[in-house]
Amino acid sequence: MSSSMQADVLCAEIGSTTTVVNAFKGIGTAEPRLTGQGFAPTSVLEGDVTIGLNAALKNLKEKLGCGDLSWKRFLASSSAAGGLRMTVHGLVYDMTVRAAKEAALGAGANIHQVTAGRLRRTELKKLVELRPNIIMIAGGVDYGERDTALDNAEKIAALKLNIPVIYAGNVQNHEEIREIFQDSDNRLYIVDNVYPVIDRMEVLPARRVIQQVFEEHIVHAPGMEQIRSLVDGRLIPTPGAVMEATRFLNEELGDLITFDVGGATTDIHSVTEGSENISRIQIYPEPDAKRTVEGDLGVYVNRMNVLELSDLRRLSRKTGIEEENLESAVRELKAVPETESQRILVGELSFTALKTGLHRHAGKYRDSFASGGKKTVAMGRDLTALNYAVGTGGALTRLGIGSQLIEEVFATGQKYDLLPPALPKILIDTKYIMASLGVLSTEYPEDAVHLFRHYLENN
C-alpha cells in the first residue's frame, strides 16, 4: 500500500442511509477524472454524521490502496437529518403559493407545510410542531396586495421560533418586514418576489438564498454539528445538487428530465422551456426548472404503497411470483436486493414509481367549455420538447435495467399527456456521481461538464 495520495476535490453525498465520497483529480486541467469512491452507512442516528463520513473516507483509502489521503477542497451535499425542511406561506395557492413552492423544491427542500391566505391558529400550531429549517413568506404581486404577508409575518415573529425566515413577496413590504423581524429571534433574508407580476415566476433568486441559508444553518441540525470539521466548501441539499446538475446539463444538451428513484422518494427534475405552441394555451406559468417530490414512491421505505399502485398482473408475469404471494415477497425485500428474483421485483417497483412520478410531473391537455364552444388548454408541465432523459439514484443505476425502465415508462403516455412525441435519448448515471457533479458545477463548471461527458454521455 502506497503511503499517500492527494486528490484535488473530494465530494461527499451524505444520504439518509448511505454516505458516498467521490475523489476527483485533474480539476482545472483538460482531463479531470474520478479516481475512486468510498461508501459507508450514514451515522446521523449516532448524533454525528462525521462518523459515517470518516468511515467512507477509510473505505475510499482502502480502494485507492493508500495509507494517507489528502485533498485541496472538500465539498458535499446532504439529505441527512431530514434534509432541508421548509414551510411555505403565500396568498393565493395557484399564484404566489405555487411560485414559492417551486422555488423551495428547486432548491432541494422537503416541504412540510403549505398555506394560502392568513395563517390560522391550527396552522400556526402545526408550524411550531414541525420546527422546519426555513420558513418562507410570500404573497402579493409587486405593488399589489400587501396585508396578508404582513399579517403572516407578525404571527410568525410572535412565535419566537429562532428559525431563519425568507421573505419573497410584494416588494412594497420590505421595510415593514424588516421592522417586524428587527427584534425577533428569526434571522431574516429578503429576496426578489417569486411572483412579481401575474403569469410570471421568478424563482432563481429565492433558490440561491435557500441554499445559502441551508449552508449557514443545517450544521446546527441534530447529527450535523461536526460537518464543518471536514467539509470546507459548498454544502447543499442533495436534491438541490441534482437540480444544479440538471440545470448545467440543460446548457449542454438542451431540454431534459432527470429521474431519481430512491428508497424513500422518487424525485423528478426537468429543465425545459416547452414548445411555443403549448405555451400559447398554458393556463398557469411554469418555471424553467421544476422538481417534484413523490414521498409515497420510495422503493424500500414506501414499497408497500408502491405495490398498491402496481399492475399486479404485470408484476406477477415479470417476476414469476403468484399474485397472492406478491405482498409477502415485497414485504421481505431488503434495502439492497440480495437475489436475482428480488432484483427483478425491485425493478418492477421502480417501473411503477417512475410511471406514477412521471405522470404526476407532466402536464395535460384539458378541454374547456365556454360561450365560444370547446377549447383545448394546457395545464401543468410541458415536457413535449425533451431531448434527453437521465436516470440516477440507486434503483436506476444499480439494477442494470435503468434505460429499459425509462423507455417503457415513456411508452405509457396517453394522448392527453404533455410528453415528447419521440423517445428522448437516455443516459444512466452508472457511476452514481450526479449529485457530486451538481455540487462541483457550482465552483468548477467546466470540469463538471467534462466529467459528465465522460461518465454519462459516453455510457
JOSULWO-V844191 format. One line per field, one symbol per residue. psi: psi as a letter, one per 40 degrees, with the letter a starting at -180 (. if undefined). A space follows every 50 residues. Layout:
psi: ???
This chain:
psi: hidiihidhhhihgiddihhhhhhieheaegiiheihiiiihfdeeehee dddddddddddddefidhhiidihiiiheifeahhiihhachdecddddd ddddddeeihhehhihahhiddddddddddgidihhhahhihfahddddd dddddddedfefhhhhhfahdeedddddddedeiehhhhhiihegdihfh igedddddddddddddedeeiheedededdheaihihddddddddddddd ddeahiihhghaddihhhhihieaidddddehdiiiidhihihgeefhec dfddddddeihdddddddeehideeddddddeiidhieiddddddddddd dddddddddddiaiiihhhadeahhhihhahhedehdihhhaidddeeee fdddddddddeeiideigiidihihhhhgdefeddddddddddgdddddd ddddedde.
